[in-house]
Amino acid sequence: MNSNDINESSDPRDLFPTPPKHIADLEEAELSYHIKSGNFIGGHTMPWGSNYTFMMWIEVDDSDCIRVIYKPRDGEKPLYDFKNKTLYKRERASY
């Protein structure tokens, strides 16, 4: 294999799948609504986390979706200063 066969990007996100729809730019209230009631349409694992972590896509409408991070309870690694199986309840991300 020569260097022409290797992805030259220094950004590891370029190696992951892309969502099947346009990423919508929504206000917080709309994001919360779709996070709570939307349909997952795809995603992938995030390999550099210490817990199971997934980048997921939630459908907004026929042409748009939002990206969310999903950290399931059963994928948690215990921490000494938190009760086991509680970290997933504490996290909510924003950008």
C-alpha positions in Angstrom: 0.0 0.0 0.0 1.4 3.4 -0.9 0.5 6.8 0.6 -2.0 7.5 -2.2 -4.2 4.7 -0.8 -4.4 6.3 2.6 -6.9 9.0 3.6 -4.7 12.1 3.9 -7.1 13.9 6.3 -5.8 14.6 9.8 -9.4 14.8 11.0 -10.6 11.4 12.2 -14.2 12.4 11.7 -13.6 12.1 8.0 -13.3 8.4 8.4 -16.9 7.9 9.8 -20.1 7.5 7.9 -22.1 10.6 7.1 -25.8 11.0 7.8 -28.2 10.3 5.0 -29.8 13.8 5.4 -28.8 17.4 5.8 -27.8 18.4 9.4 -30.4 20.9 10.6 -29.5 23.9 12.7 -32.3 24.1 15.3 -33.0 26.1 18.4 -32.7 24.4 21.8 -36.5 23.8 22.2 -36.7 22.1 18.8 -33.6 20.0 19.5 -35.1 18.9 22.8 -38.3 17.9 21.1 -36.6 15.8 18.5 -34.2 14.2 21.0 -37.2 13.1 23.1 -39.6 12.0 20.4 -37.6 11.6 17.1 -36.7 8.5 15.2 -33.1 7.2 14.9 -32.1 6.9 11.3 -28.5 5.7 11.7 -25.2 6.3 13.4 -21.8 4.9 14.3 -19.6 4.2 17.3 -17.2 6.8 18.7 -14.1 4.7 19.4 -12.1 7.1 21.5 -14.5 7.2 24.5 -13.9 5.3 27.7 -17.6 4.4 27.8 -19.8 3.0 24.9 -20.5 6.2 22.9 -22.4 6.5 19.7 -23.0 9.3 17.2 -26.6 8.9 16.2 -28.8 10.7 13.7 -32.4 11.6 14.5 -34.8 12.5 11.7 -36.3 16.0 11.8 -38.2 15.9 8.5 -38.0 14.4 5.0 -34.7 16.2 4.3 -33.1 17.0 7.6 -31.7 15.3 10.7 -29.8 16.2 13.9 -26.7 14.6 15.4 -26.8 13.4 19.0 -24.4 11.5 21.2 -25.9 8.5 22.9 -24.2 6.9 25.9 -26.1 3.8 27.1 -26.2 2.8 30.8 -24.9 -0.7 30.1 -21.8 0.7 28.4 -20.7 2.7 31.4 -17.3 2.2 33.0 -17.5 2.7 36.8 -15.9 5.8 38.3 -14.9 5.9 41.9 -16.7 9.2 42.6 -20.1 8.3 41.1 -22.6 5.6 41.9 -22.6 2.8 39.3 -25.1 3.0 36.4 -25.9 6.7 37.0 -23.6 8.7 34.6 -26.0 8.3 31.7 -28.6 10.2 33.7 -26.3 13.1 34.3 -25.2 13.9 30.8 -26.9 16.2 28.3 -24.8 17.8 25.6 -25.0 21.0 23.7 -22.9 22.8 21.2 
